[in-house]
Amino acid sequence: MTTKSSSGRPLFVRLKKARGRKISSQKWLTRQLNDPYVQKAKLAGYRSRAAYKLIEIDDKFKILKPGARVVDLGAAPGGWTQVALERVGARGQVVGIDLTPMEPIGKALLICGDFCDSQVVETLKATLTGPVNVVLSDMAAPSTGHTQTDHLRIMALTEEAFVFAQEVLESGGAFVVKVLQGGTEKELLTLLKKHFEKVFHFKPPASRADSAEMYVVAIGFRP
């Protein structure tokens, strides 16, 4: 049970016993228990706190319009897919893909497979009912614990996502992709500026302050 102060705000929760958990696991669990976005997501029925990152991105840039076709890369557990479905409405289409199997989410089409596998990508394209309005990518490679290696791996995924976006986006479409701050994201920005009318760096408030992640939002695709 979450204890509240006299002002109604949740008090800090501490774990009573380690119960064999590693220190890193204890820290992660403590952070989760005290994260207001985790609590909000649970109350709202979102599958992850990450849903609020997309909500904040869309509130600022207005990319998820009613009737839009959206592809969600790295969709598991489904928080972004849930938000996309809400915002595009009944006339829209949302397709999510991830290596991790997901429970059904409304009328979204969900594909379990490796986005870096060309056959899986062709299957993904075959599900689309027309040119895509928005490509979302919250993909991240498993962490190695080595900052430079992790940065290079996520940037490689980012490049794959951009190649895909070029193939499926309609004129004027939008591309949102997660990057890690580390230098090479500037090269991506330069590349995107050649293909989109406007390109922004944005760190949503829901993205943890101690995280190196941020998002590139590219609007107005020029085929």
N, C-alpha and C positions, 0 to 999 in steps of 0.2 A: 504494500500500500504506500502511496506517495504522501508524505506529510507536507502540509502547507503552513506558511507563516501567517501571522495575523493579517498581513496585507493580501493574502490569498495566493502568493507566489510559492511555487514548490521549493522546499528546502533541499539542500545538498544531500544526496543519498550516498552513504558509505556501505561497502560490503562488510557484513559481520564476520564472515569466515572465508578464508581462501579456498578451503575444500579441495586442495590439491591442484588448484589452477596456477599456471605460471604467472609471474608478475605482469608480463605484457598482456595476458588475458584479463587479469584483474583490472588493469588500467583501462583496457578497451571497454569492459563491461561497466565499470564505474562511469566512464564518459558517456556511454549509451544511456544509462539510467538517468543521467543528469542533462542530457541534450534536449533542449526545448523542441527542436525540429523532430526528433524521434517521437516525442510525446504528441506533438501536433499530428504527425503522420498516422500514428496509431488511432487517434480520435477521429481523423477524417477518413480512415479506411484505406490509406495509401500503403503500398507494400514496402516502401522505403522512404527515408528522409530525403533522398535525392529528388523526389517528386517536387519538393519546394524549390530546388535549383531551377528546374524547367519552368515552374510557375513564375519565378522571379525574372528569368530570361524573357519569357513571353510577355509578361506585364510591361517590360521595358521596350522590347523590340517589335511586338505585335506580329509574330510570324505564323502563329497557328490560327488560321482563319476558318470559319464555317465552310464545310464542303471540301477542305484541303485533303490531298493525299500525302501521307507522312510515312517515312521509313525510320525506324528506331533501331540503330545498330548498338549492340551490347545492351540489350533491353532488360535482362534479368536483374532483379526479380520482377520488374514490371512497373515501377513507379512512374517513369517517363511515359510509358505506353498509356497508363491510366489517365494522366494529365492530357496527353494528345487526344485521346478519345473524347474526353469531356469538351475539349475546345473546338474540335473539328465538327462535332455533332453527327447526327444520323446520316447526313449526306456525304460525310468524309470517309476516308479509308486509312487505317493504321496497320502497318506490318512491322512486327518486331522480330529480331533475330538475336540469338545468343547461343553459346556453347552449352549453357546450363538450361535444362528443361524448365518450362514455366507452366504454372496452372493457367487455364483459360482466363482471358480478360475480356469480358464483353464480346463485341463482335470483331475484335482485333485478330488478325491472322498472325500466328506465332510459329516461327521456324526454329528448330533446334539444330544447330550446325556451326561449322567453322567459317566465319566470314572471309577468311583468307583462302578458302577452297573455292576454286572457280566454278565447280559444279553446283555448290551450295548457292553461290551468288546468282547463277543462272536460274536456279529454282526460285530464288527470291524475286528476280525480275519477272518471272512468269506469273507471279501472284498479283502483280500490279495491274490496275485497270486503266492506267494511262500515265502520262508524264507526272513526275512527283513534284509537289510544291515545296516540301521541306524534307531534308535529310538531317537526322539527329544522330550524333555519335557520342555516347558516354563510355565508349570502350576503354578498357585499361588492361594491360598485360599483368600477369601475376608478379608481385613484387619480388625482387631478388635481394633487396636490402642494400644494393649498390646504386647510389643516386644516378650516376652517369648512365649505367646500363639500363635502369628503369626508364630514364628520360628517353634514351634512344629507342627503346622498345615501344613506348607509347607513341612516339613521333612516327614510327614505322606504321603503326595502326592508323594514325591520323592521315598519313599519305594514302593508305589503302582506301580509307573512307572518302577522301577527296576525289580519287580516281573514280570511285563508284558514283559519287554525287555528280560528276561531270557527265556521266553516261545516262543518268536517269532524270536529272532536274530539268524542269521546263524553264523557259525564259522568264526571268524575274523571280525565280525560286530562291530559297534560303538554305543555308548550311550552318549547322551548329556543331562544334567539335571540341572535345576536351583536350587540353594540352597541359604539360608540366612546364613551369618556368625554369629556364635553363639555357637559353640562348638560341637554340635552333628553331624555336617557335617563331622567331623574327623572319626566318627564311620562308616559313609557311605563310606568314602574313603578306610578305611581298608577292608570293605566288598567287594567293587568293585575290589580291588587289587587281590582278590582271584579268580576272574572270568574274568579279562581282563589283557592283557599283559602290557598295559601302562595306567596310570590314572593321570590326570592333573587337577589342579585348574586353572581357567582362568577367568579374569575379562576383557571383551572386552572394548575397548576405548568408545564404544557407550553406555555402561552401566554408568549411572550417578555416579559421584564421591561420592555423598552423599548417595548413595543407598547401602544397606547391601547385595544386591544380587551379586552372582557370579555363575560361571558354573563349573560343573565337567564334564570333557571330558574323556571318557573311550574308549580305542581303542584295538582291537584284542580280541574279545570275545572268551572265552573258555567254550563251553557247559558243 
